[in-house]
Amino acid sequence: ERARDYLHKTGRFIVIGGIVSPVHDSYGKTGLVSSRHRLTMCQLAVQSSDWIRVDPWECYQDTWQTTCSVLEHHRDLMK
């Protein structure tokens, strides 16, 4: 919310949506809760938002994806 508000206030951007993409389990961070649980937590966190959504694509891949490939996935969805 704060990031969107800030970008709007600059007058240079109009934010039309936000995406939360939980990282794959094989990311390798110590103590990382399973993607299934993180996905559920993210969905609950944004359930009242009218502009933020959760995309499970990254969690469902065979392995960890680079940030670039995740951004390419979302770019392709918007085309």
Secondary structure, DSSP 8 states (H G I E B T S, - for coil): -HHHHHHHHHTS-----EEE----GGG--TT---HHHHHHHHHHHHTT-SSEEE--HHHHSSS---HHHHHHHHHHHH-
